[in-house]
Amino acid sequence: MCAHAVRPTPDPILDAIRKRLQQQFALHQRGARFWTAYQGLQLELVRGHPLEHERLCNAMADMAEEMGAVEHAQLIGNRNAGCTSP
């Protein structure tokens, strides 16, 4: 069992990304087009906020897990690496 961090309050930086990612998931589910869109959104996000890349990438991984795109998100850095589920 992995220790699970309390999810932070909604982040204005991520709100638009979350909506767009949900739209892509609704269209493509777990298919290649979803992952292409995911990578594009991630690149857009980290280019706009380079000092927060680890936090933002992990937040996107959490979103993908919450949507059901992956069973367990793989996180970067030391924050519960490899597990986001309780």
VMD Tcl script that draws the C-alpha trace (Angstrom):
set ca {
  {0.00 0.00 0.00}
  {1.39 3.41 -0.98}
  {1.12 6.48 1.19}
  {-1.19 8.89 -0.56}
  {-0.76 12.64 -0.33}
  {-3.82 14.81 0.18}
  {-4.82 16.34 -3.13}
  {-4.32 20.09 -3.25}
  {-7.09 22.54 -3.99}
  {-7.76 23.24 -7.69}
  {-4.90 24.96 -9.48}
  {-5.75 27.76 -11.94}
  {-2.73 26.79 -14.06}
  {-4.19 23.31 -14.52}
  {-7.90 24.10 -14.93}
  {-7.80 24.64 -18.71}
  {-5.45 21.68 -19.20}
  {-7.81 19.43 -17.21}
  {-10.77 20.42 -19.40}
  {-8.84 19.88 -22.62}
  {-7.46 16.56 -21.41}
  {-10.97 15.40 -20.47}
  {-12.20 16.34 -23.96}
  {-9.41 14.34 -25.57}
  {-10.08 11.35 -23.33}
  {-13.79 11.48 -24.20}
  {-12.87 11.40 -27.90}
  {-10.02 8.90 -27.91}
  {-10.09 7.00 -24.59}
  {-6.68 5.33 -24.12}
  {-5.76 5.43 -27.79}
  {-2.67 6.86 -29.43}
  {-4.41 10.13 -30.25}
  {-5.13 10.70 -26.56}
  {-1.47 10.19 -25.67}
  {-0.34 12.47 -28.50}
  {-2.68 15.16 -27.17}
  {-1.48 14.46 -23.61}
  {2.15 14.99 -24.63}
  {1.28 18.19 -26.49}
  {-0.61 19.59 -23.52}
  {2.21 18.63 -21.19}
  {4.78 20.35 -23.39}
  {2.61 23.47 -23.59}
  {2.20 23.47 -19.83}
  {5.88 23.09 -18.93}
  {7.00 25.62 -21.54}
  {4.75 28.17 -19.90}
  {5.88 27.25 -16.37}
  {9.41 25.77 -16.60}
  {10.18 26.11 -12.90}
  {7.15 23.99 -11.99}
  {7.60 21.16 -14.48}
  {7.77 18.34 -11.92}
  {4.64 19.44 -10.05}
  {2.69 20.08 -13.24}
  {3.71 16.81 -14.92}
  {2.75 14.89 -11.78}
  {-0.58 16.71 -11.68}
  {-1.26 15.69 -15.29}
  {-0.34 12.09 -14.45}
  {-2.83 12.22 -11.57}
  {-5.48 13.53 -13.98}
  {-4.84 10.66 -16.39}
  {-5.24 8.20 -13.53}
  {-8.45 9.84 -12.32}
  {-9.90 9.64 -15.86}
  {-9.01 5.97 -16.15}
  {-6.37 6.42 -18.85}
  {-3.89 4.52 -16.66}
  {-4.36 2.26 -13.67}
  {-1.50 3.82 -11.68}
  {0.17 7.07 -12.69}
  {3.96 7.09 -12.71}
  {5.19 10.22 -11.00}
  {8.53 11.96 -11.31}
  {10.64 13.05 -8.37}
  {10.26 11.70 -4.86}
  {6.55 12.27 -4.30}
  {5.16 8.74 -3.88}
  {7.07 7.64 -6.96}
  {5.25 4.92 -8.81}
  {1.94 5.04 -6.98}
  {-0.87 7.55 -6.65}
  {-3.53 5.20 -5.31}
  {-4.14 4.37 -1.66}
}
mol new
graphics top color blue
foreach p $ca { graphics top sphere $p radius 0.5 }
foreach p [lrange $ca 0 end-1] q [lrange $ca 1 end] { graphics top cylinder $p $q radius 0.2 }
display resetview
